[in-house]
Amino acid sequence: MPNYVIDASGNLLSRGPRTLNALLESNLPQSILRDHAVNHEGFVLLDHDGHRTNIVMRTEKAGRLTLAELLYWLYGSATKSIILYDHMPDGHAPIVHSRERVIEWLQVLLSSRRPCKDTFKSRAIHPECSILAHLARAFVEKIAQLRSVDAVEPICDDMFQRRYTISSFAGDGNTMVIRSLGHGYNSFDRRWADMARGCRPQDGPDYYYGLWVGETHRHALQTHRLLFDDVDAIIRRPQLPAMHVTYTRCVVPFRLRKGPSYVLSASAARDDIDLRR
Protein backbone atom coordinates (compact mmCIF):
# COMPACT_ATOMS: atom_id res chain seq x y z
CA MET A 1 0.00 0.00 0.00
CA PRO A 2 1.65 3.31 -1.08
CA ASN A 3 2.08 5.77 1.78
CA TYR A 4 2.27 9.54 1.38
CA VAL A 5 2.58 12.61 3.54
CA ILE A 6 1.52 16.15 2.63
CA ASP A 7 3.50 18.66 4.65
CA ALA A 8 2.53 22.17 5.75
CA SER A 9 3.90 23.66 2.51
CA GLY A 10 1.66 21.45 0.37
CA ASN A 11 4.41 19.09 -0.76
CA LEU A 12 3.31 15.51 -1.50
CA LEU A 13 6.06 13.09 -0.53
CA SER A 14 6.40 9.33 -0.45
CA ARG A 15 6.35 8.27 3.20
CA GLY A 16 9.17 5.87 3.86
CA PRO A 17 10.31 4.52 7.24
CA ARG A 18 12.28 7.69 8.05
CA THR A 19 10.37 10.39 6.15
CA LEU A 20 8.74 11.94 9.21
CA ASN A 21 12.05 11.79 11.07
CA ALA A 22 13.67 13.83 8.32
CA LEU A 23 10.79 16.31 7.95
CA LEU A 24 10.48 16.92 11.69
CA GLU A 25 14.23 16.55 12.39
CA SER A 26 13.58 14.12 15.21
CA ASN A 27 14.46 10.55 16.16
CA LEU A 28 11.35 9.99 18.26
CA PRO A 29 9.29 6.81 17.60
CA GLN A 30 7.02 6.84 14.54
CA SER A 31 3.81 6.72 16.60
CA ILE A 32 4.76 9.94 18.39
CA LEU A 33 5.90 11.63 15.18
CA ARG A 34 2.65 10.73 13.40
CA ASP A 35 0.55 12.34 16.11
CA HIS A 36 2.79 15.40 16.25
CA ALA A 37 2.84 15.81 12.46
CA VAL A 38 -0.97 15.72 12.25
CA ASN A 39 -1.98 17.48 15.48
CA HIS A 40 0.68 20.19 15.63
CA GLU A 41 2.27 20.60 12.20
CA GLY A 42 -0.91 20.26 10.12
CA PHE A 43 0.38 17.37 8.00
CA VAL A 44 -1.94 14.95 6.21
CA LEU A 45 -1.04 11.26 6.07
CA LEU A 46 -2.28 9.04 3.23
CA ASP A 47 -2.37 5.27 2.82
CA HIS A 48 -3.61 4.24 -0.63
CA ASP A 49 -4.11 0.79 -2.16
CA GLY A 50 -5.63 1.86 -5.49
CA HIS A 51 -9.24 1.40 -4.40
CA ARG A 52 -9.43 2.74 -0.86
CA THR A 53 -7.58 5.57 0.82
CA ASN A 54 -7.03 6.18 4.52
CA ILE A 55 -6.64 9.88 5.27
CA VAL A 56 -5.35 10.95 8.68
CA MET A 57 -5.57 14.68 9.34
CA ARG A 58 -6.74 17.35 11.76
CA THR A 59 -9.06 19.72 9.95
CA GLU A 60 -8.45 22.72 12.18
CA LYS A 61 -4.67 22.41 11.80
CA ALA A 62 -4.29 21.61 8.10
CA GLY A 63 -3.51 24.76 6.11
CA ARG A 64 -4.81 25.78 2.71
CA LEU A 65 -1.70 24.60 0.81
CA THR A 66 -1.96 21.16 2.41
CA LEU A 67 -5.69 20.92 1.74
CA ALA A 68 -5.26 22.10 -1.86
CA GLU A 69 -2.65 19.42 -2.55
CA LEU A 70 -4.88 16.77 -0.98
CA LEU A 71 -7.73 17.87 -3.25
CA TYR A 72 -5.51 17.80 -6.33
CA TRP A 73 -4.23 14.34 -5.42
CA LEU A 74 -7.78 13.04 -5.04
CA TYR A 75 -8.73 14.33 -8.50
CA GLY A 76 -5.98 12.26 -10.07
CA SER A 77 -6.41 9.14 -7.94
CA ALA A 78 -8.46 6.05 -8.67
CA THR A 79 -9.65 5.65 -5.08
CA LYS A 80 -13.31 4.68 -4.72
CA SER A 81 -13.89 5.08 -1.00
CA ILE A 82 -12.12 6.95 1.77
CA ILE A 83 -11.76 6.30 5.47
CA LEU A 84 -11.17 9.69 7.04
CA TYR A 85 -9.54 9.91 10.46
CA ASP A 86 -10.07 13.46 11.73
CA HIS A 87 -7.86 13.87 14.79
CA MET A 88 -9.31 15.49 17.88
CA PRO A 89 -7.66 16.20 21.23
CA ASP A 90 -9.49 13.27 22.80
CA GLY A 91 -8.82 10.81 19.98
CA HIS A 92 -10.37 10.19 16.58
CA ALA A 93 -12.96 7.95 15.01
CA PRO A 94 -12.87 6.75 11.39
CA ILE A 95 -15.62 7.92 9.06
CA VAL A 96 -16.18 6.22 5.70
CA HIS A 97 -16.95 8.56 2.80
CA SER A 98 -17.20 8.41 -0.94
CA ARG A 99 -14.46 10.10 -2.93
CA GLU A 100 -17.00 12.64 -4.25
CA ARG A 101 -18.16 13.59 -0.76
CA VAL A 102 -14.63 14.21 0.49
CA ILE A 103 -13.88 16.33 -2.59
CA GLU A 104 -16.97 18.46 -1.95
CA TRP A 105 -15.99 18.82 1.71
CA LEU A 106 -12.47 19.96 0.79
CA GLN A 107 -13.85 22.48 -1.69
CA VAL A 108 -15.95 24.06 1.06
CA LEU A 109 -12.94 24.21 3.39
CA LEU A 110 -10.72 25.80 0.76
CA SER A 111 -13.31 28.39 -0.24
CA SER A 112 -13.19 29.72 3.33
CA ARG A 113 -9.38 30.02 3.39
CA ARG A 114 -8.40 32.63 0.85
CA PRO A 115 -4.74 33.39 -0.01
CA CYS A 116 -3.10 36.78 0.43
CA LYS A 117 -4.73 39.33 -1.87
CA ASP A 118 -1.35 40.17 -3.41
CA THR A 119 -0.70 36.61 -4.60
CA PHE A 120 -2.40 37.18 -7.98
CA LYS A 121 -2.29 40.62 -9.60
CA SER A 122 -3.40 41.87 -12.99
CA ARG A 123 -3.54 45.20 -14.82
CA ALA A 124 -5.82 45.85 -17.78
CA ILE A 125 -4.10 47.29 -20.84
CA HIS A 126 -5.46 48.91 -23.99
CA PRO A 127 -5.69 46.51 -26.95
CA GLU A 128 -3.36 48.73 -28.97
CA CYS A 129 -0.68 48.12 -26.33
CA SER A 130 -1.05 44.33 -26.36
CA ILE A 131 1.21 42.12 -28.44
CA LEU A 132 -1.69 39.64 -28.59
CA ALA A 133 -4.32 41.98 -30.06
CA HIS A 134 -3.70 41.07 -33.69
CA LEU A 135 -3.68 37.37 -32.84
CA ALA A 136 -6.98 37.68 -30.96
CA ARG A 137 -8.61 39.34 -33.98
CA ALA A 138 -7.18 36.74 -36.35
CA PHE A 139 -8.40 33.96 -34.06
CA VAL A 140 -12.00 35.20 -34.11
CA GLU A 141 -11.94 35.40 -37.92
CA LYS A 142 -10.45 31.92 -38.37
CA ILE A 143 -12.83 30.01 -36.12
CA ALA A 144 -16.08 31.71 -37.23
CA GLN A 145 -17.22 28.75 -39.35
CA LEU A 146 -15.88 25.93 -37.19
CA ARG A 147 -18.20 23.59 -35.31
CA SER A 148 -16.11 21.97 -32.57
CA VAL A 149 -13.43 22.73 -30.01
CA ASP A 150 -11.35 19.91 -31.50
CA ALA A 151 -11.19 21.89 -34.75
CA VAL A 152 -10.10 25.01 -32.87
CA GLU A 153 -7.21 23.38 -31.02
CA PRO A 154 -4.72 23.21 -33.95
CA ILE A 155 -5.30 26.91 -34.60
CA CYS A 156 -4.57 27.75 -30.96
CA ASP A 157 -1.50 25.53 -30.94
CA ASP A 158 -0.12 27.40 -33.93
CA MET A 159 -1.14 30.96 -33.02
CA PHE A 160 -0.39 30.89 -29.29
CA GLN A 161 2.43 28.32 -29.04
CA ARG A 162 0.10 25.98 -27.11
CA ARG A 163 -0.34 28.49 -24.26
CA TYR A 164 -4.12 28.61 -24.21
CA THR A 165 -7.21 27.48 -22.31
CA ILE A 166 -10.73 27.14 -23.73
CA SER A 167 -13.56 27.10 -21.19
CA SER A 168 -17.34 27.26 -21.10
CA PHE A 169 -20.18 26.96 -18.66
CA ALA A 170 -21.23 23.50 -17.55
CA GLY A 171 -24.82 22.33 -17.86
CA ASP A 172 -25.84 24.28 -14.75
CA GLY A 173 -25.04 27.53 -16.57
CA ASN A 174 -22.81 28.67 -13.72
CA THR A 175 -19.81 26.38 -13.26
CA MET A 176 -16.78 27.09 -15.44
CA VAL A 177 -15.33 23.96 -17.06
CA ILE A 178 -12.15 23.56 -19.09
CA ARG A 179 -12.83 22.20 -22.59
CA SER A 180 -9.24 22.28 -23.84
CA LEU A 181 -5.85 23.10 -22.33
CA GLY A 182 -2.69 23.63 -24.34
CA HIS A 183 0.55 21.89 -23.43
CA GLY A 184 2.71 25.02 -23.69
CA TYR A 185 2.52 26.14 -20.07
CA ASN A 186 5.65 25.69 -17.96
CA SER A 187 3.98 26.41 -14.64
CA PHE A 188 2.57 22.91 -14.11
CA ASP A 189 3.56 19.39 -15.04
CA ARG A 190 2.11 17.32 -17.88
CA ARG A 191 -0.30 15.55 -15.53
CA TRP A 192 -2.60 18.57 -15.25
CA ALA A 193 -2.66 19.16 -19.01
CA ASP A 194 -3.63 15.53 -19.53
CA MET A 195 -6.46 15.53 -16.97
CA ALA A 196 -7.77 19.12 -17.26
CA ARG A 197 -10.48 18.57 -19.89
CA GLY A 198 -13.83 18.49 -18.10
CA CYS A 199 -12.38 19.86 -14.85
CA ARG A 200 -12.93 23.27 -13.30
CA PRO A 201 -9.97 25.69 -13.31
CA GLN A 202 -9.69 25.42 -9.50
CA ASP A 203 -9.32 21.65 -9.75
CA GLY A 204 -5.72 22.19 -10.87
CA PRO A 205 -2.46 22.08 -8.90
CA ASP A 206 -3.01 25.54 -7.35
CA TYR A 207 -6.66 25.72 -6.26
CA TYR A 208 -6.61 29.47 -5.62
CA TYR A 209 -4.84 30.40 -8.84
CA GLY A 210 -7.38 28.32 -10.76
CA LEU A 211 -10.24 29.98 -8.89
CA TRP A 212 -8.84 33.42 -9.73
CA VAL A 213 -8.35 32.54 -13.40
CA GLY A 214 -11.81 30.98 -13.59
CA GLU A 215 -13.46 34.14 -12.30
CA THR A 216 -11.79 36.14 -15.07
CA HIS A 217 -13.05 33.68 -17.67
CA ARG A 218 -16.54 33.75 -16.18
CA HIS A 219 -16.71 37.54 -16.30
CA ALA A 220 -15.59 37.64 -19.93
CA LEU A 221 -18.16 35.03 -20.90
CA GLN A 222 -20.98 36.80 -19.05
CA THR A 223 -20.18 40.26 -20.44
CA HIS A 224 -19.05 39.12 -23.94
CA ARG A 225 -16.15 41.57 -23.68
CA LEU A 226 -12.54 40.99 -24.66
CA LEU A 227 -9.89 41.54 -22.01
CA PHE A 228 -6.23 42.36 -22.49
CA ASP A 229 -4.10 42.50 -19.35
CA ASP A 230 -0.72 41.87 -17.77
CA VAL A 231 -0.46 39.31 -14.97
CA ASP A 232 1.97 38.95 -12.07
CA ALA A 233 1.24 35.82 -10.02
CA ILE A 234 2.81 33.45 -7.53
CA ILE A 235 1.73 29.88 -8.24
CA ARG A 236 1.97 26.99 -5.80
CA ARG A 237 2.91 23.65 -7.36
CA PRO A 238 2.85 20.13 -5.92
CA GLN A 239 6.30 18.86 -4.94
CA LEU A 240 7.92 21.96 -6.48
CA PRO A 241 8.81 25.42 -5.17
CA ALA A 242 6.34 28.25 -5.63
CA MET A 243 6.77 29.87 -9.05
CA HIS A 244 6.65 33.60 -9.83
CA VAL A 245 5.15 34.05 -13.30
CA THR A 246 4.58 37.17 -15.36
CA TYR A 247 2.75 37.19 -18.66
CA THR A 248 0.50 39.21 -20.91
CA ARG A 249 -2.91 37.75 -21.67
CA CYS A 250 -5.94 38.04 -23.90
CA VAL A 251 -9.33 36.66 -22.88
CA VAL A 252 -11.67 36.28 -25.85
CA PRO A 253 -15.32 35.16 -25.72
CA PHE A 254 -16.39 33.40 -28.92
CA ARG A 255 -19.04 31.16 -30.43
CA LEU A 256 -18.68 28.34 -32.88
CA ARG A 257 -21.11 27.89 -35.74
CA LYS A 258 -24.50 26.92 -34.31
CA GLY A 259 -22.85 26.15 -31.00
CA PRO A 260 -22.52 27.38 -27.40
CA SER A 261 -20.37 30.23 -26.16
CA TYR A 262 -16.77 29.65 -25.13
CA VAL A 263 -13.94 31.77 -23.82
CA LEU A 264 -10.34 31.58 -24.96
CA SER A 265 -7.53 32.65 -22.63
CA ALA A 266 -4.13 32.86 -24.32
CA SER A 267 -0.88 34.31 -23.05
CA ALA A 268 2.72 35.10 -23.80
CA ALA A 269 5.42 34.96 -21.13
CA ARG A 270 7.04 38.33 -20.36
CA ASP A 271 9.92 39.13 -18.01
CA ASP A 272 9.39 42.90 -18.11
CA ILE A 273 6.16 42.93 -16.07
CA ASP A 274 6.27 43.95 -12.39
CA LEU A 275 3.01 44.69 -10.63
CA ARG A 276 4.44 44.46 -7.10
CA ARG A 277 6.21 47.78 -6.85
C-alpha positions, 0 to 999 in steps of 0.5 A: 500500500503506497504511503504519502505525507503532505506537509505544511507547505503542500508538498506531496512526498512518499512516506518511507520509514524515516520520512517523518524523522527527516521532515520533523528533524527528530528521532522519536518513535514513529507513533509519536511523530505521526501524532505530532505531524498531524496534530501540531504541524498540520500534515496529512497522512495518506495510505492508498491501495488503489481502491481505498484511501485512509486519510489521517488529518486534523481539519483545524490544523491543516492549512490551505496549501496542504488541503489544496494538494490533498484535493488535487491528489484526489482528482488524479487518484483512482480511489473509490472510498475513503476512510477519514480519520479526523484527529481530535484532542481526545482521539479520533474515530474513522468515518467512511466517505465516498471520494465525491463527498470528500472532494466536496468537503475539501472544496468548502474548506478551501473556499473559506481560506483565501490566499493573500490578496497580493498573490495574484495581480493583474492590470488591464491594458489597452488593446493597442498596447497588447502584443496579442491583439492582432492574434486575438482578432485573427483567431475570431476570424479563423474560427467563425465557421468551425463547429467543434473545439477539437477543430479550434485546437490546432489553430490555438497551438499554432497561433499561441504556441500551445499556451491557451485554455478554452472554457465554457459553462457547464450544464448548470449555466454557472460552473466554469469547465475547461474544454481544452488546455494547451501543453505550452505552459511551464507552470505545471507538469504534464499531468494537469494538461492531460487531466484538465479537460472536463475539470474546473480551473480550480481543480488544478495544482493551485486551487486558488490560482485556478479559482482566480483565473476561472473568475476572469473567464466567467466575467468575460463570458458573461459580459461578452467583452474581450480583455487584455491584461498583464499578470503577475502571479505566484503559483503553488505547485505540488512537490515543487517550489512556488513559481513567480510568473509574469505574462501578458494575456488576452481573454476572448469570448467566442461562439462556434457555428450553431454552438454554445459560447466559449472563452479563450484565454491565451498568453505570452510569457514576459519578463518585463512585467512587475506589478508588485512595486 
